[in-house]
Amino acid sequence: MDSTDHGLRDEAISLACHLSWCQKMASLRRMASTGNRRDVFPAIEAKHGHPVEHWFDQLGLLESDKYPEQIALLCNEHGFSQAHANAVVMVYRGSESSKRFADPEDYFESLAPKHQELARQIFDTIRRNHPDLELVIAWNQPMLRKGKDYVFGLSASTHHLSINPFSADALHDLRDKLEGLDVLKHTIRLPLDWSVDEELLEALVTHRIAGLEKESRNNG
């Protein structure tokens, strides 16, 4: 095989991987929006070469009916991602939907008073400057979305809120503005007494939007 053949083969492999990734992300976005776990089944069948009923049968042959063992079977023995394994196992166990909140307001109302007040302030602050961003529920958390892409998300824990700018580059580039906060790999932990920093929130959101626009230009 000459260098041209090698190049064509590598290009084909790269394209196939890109299409597989795009299909997976599209299916995960659909499930995030609808809560229907079956939305990812076409991507699972395309990747693993069997109808989902085949994997139901494999789970039925497993001696254990415990969730961790069922997930381990699909992930460790058959190469499933955690998200795909969870969708199959949960439908097999009778849970068709992952959706717990009807809308963002339903989510906010479920929070303790301090969590709720801070969460609302954060989203209100961002949306004043970006009224075009859509506030939705995805993965049972409130998210701001631009088109089909997520720009900003929030989750609540017992003693803090976590915000996600969906950009590791933003966390790196804005590290000076993040000084004093608990910055993890993908998220930022905010104490419940955090005074909303409009400048920081604006920087995180505009960084993400700029990244999406650059990505769109490159793919166009």
N, C-alpha and C positions, 0 to 999 in steps of 0.2 A: 504493500500500500504506500503510494507516494505521499508527499507532504500535502498536496491538494486534497487527496482523499481523507487524510487525517483531519485537515481543517474542516471539510464538509461534515465529517462524522462528529467532530467536537461541536460544530455549530448546531447540528441536529439534536445532539444530546442536550445542549444548553437550552435550545428552544423548547424541547419536550419538558425539561425541568421547569422552565418558566411558565409554560402553559399549565402544568400540573399545579404549581404554586398558585397561579391566578385562579384556577378552578377551585382549589381548596379555600382560598381567601373569600371568593365570591359566595361559596356555600356557607362559610362561617358568618359572613355578613348577613345573609338571608336568615340564618337561624337566630342571630343576635336580634334582628328586627322583629321576627315573627314569634320566636320562642319555640317553634316546631323543630324538634330534634331530627325529624325525618328529612329536613331540608339538606342535610349533609350526606344523605345516603347515596345520591348519584356520584358524588366525588369519591366516596369510600369504595363503591363498586368499580369505578374507573381505575382507581389506584391499585386495588387488591385483587381484581379480576374475578370476583364472585358476587352473586347477589347477596344482599344483607341477610336473607334467610339462611344462607350457608353459615354465617357467623352466629346466628341464633342457634343453629344446630350444634355448633362447636361449644357454645356456652351450655347447652343442654347436656352435653356429654361430660362436662366438668363435674367432678364429684362434689365440689364446694358450691354453695349458692351465695357466698359472701362477695360483696362488691369488690374489695381489694383483689381477691383472687381472680375474679372475672376480668377486671381491668388488666391485671398482670398477664393473663393468657393472651389477650389481644396485643398488648404493647410488647411484651418480652418475646413471645413466640411467633408473632405474625407481623411485627413491625408497624403497628398502628401508632398514630400520634395520640396523645392524651385526650385531645378534644374529640377525635373520631371514635376512640374506644369508649369514651364516656357516653356519646350519643347512642351507640349500639347497645351498650349495657343498660342504660337507663330505659330505652324503649323496650328492651327485652324484659326488664323488671316492671314494666307497666306504666312508666312515666313518659308520656308523649311530649310534654312541653316543659321547657326550662324557665318559662316566664312566671315571675312572682309578682310583678307590679304592672298595673294596667297602663300607667303613664308616669312621667316625672313627678307630678304632684302626689301621686299615690306613694312614690318612693319617699319624698320629703316628709310626708305625714307619718311615715313609719319610724322616723328618727326621733331620738331623744331631743328635748328642747334645745340644748346647746349645739348639738350636731346640726339640727335643722336650721337654726338661725345662721350659723356660719356657712353652711352649704348654700343656702339661698342667697346670702350676700355675695358669695364667690360667683355664682352663675349670673346674678343680676349685674354685677360689676362688668363681667365679660360681655354680656349681651347688650349693654348700653353702647359699647364701642363696635360691636359686631352683631347687629340685629338680623343679619342674613344667616347666621348660624342657627341650625335647627336643634332644639333641645329634645332628645329622645331617650328612651331606655334601651340599653344594649347590655347583654350579660348581666341583667338585673342591676345595672348601675346607670345613673344619669350621665349622658354624654352630649357633647356639642359636635354636630356633624356638618360638614360642608360637602354637599352632594352626597356621594357614597363614602366619603373618607371621614374618619373620626379625628377631631382636632383637640379635644380636651375631655377628660373624664374624671370622675370623683367616686370614691368609695369611703365607707364609714367603718371604723373600728371602735372598740370600747373607749379608748382614751385619745383618739386622734382621727383626723380625716386624712386621706391620701388623695393627691391629685396626680393625674397622668397627662403629660403634654404630648404623648405619642411620638416622642422624638428624643433619642439618646443624645443627638447632637445639641439639642436645646439645653439639656442638663449640663453638658460640657461647656458650651459657649457662654452660658449665662451663670456660670458657677460663682462669679463675684456677687451677683444679685441674690444668690441662694445661700450665701454665707450665714451660718447660724441655724439653718434648717436641716432636718434629717433627710438627706438625699440618698435614695437607693438606686438600683440599677435602672429602673424605669419610672419610678414614682418619687414624689416628695411628700413626706409626712408633715402635717400641720397640727400643732397643738390646738386644743379647742378654744383657747383664749387668744388665738392669732388675730392680729389686727390686719384686716384685708389690705394687701399691698397691690393697689391697682396697677402700678408701674410694672411690677413683676408679672402679674397675670397677663397684662397686655404684651409683654415681651415674650412670654411663653407661647401665647396664641399666635402672634404675628410670625414668630420663628417657624412654627408648624405650618402655617398657611404658605409662607414663602417656600418651604421645603416641598409642599404639595405642588405648588405652581412650577417650581423648577423641575420636578419629576414629570409633570404633565408635558412641559416643553421638550424634555429629553425623549419622552416616549412618542411625542407627536411627530 
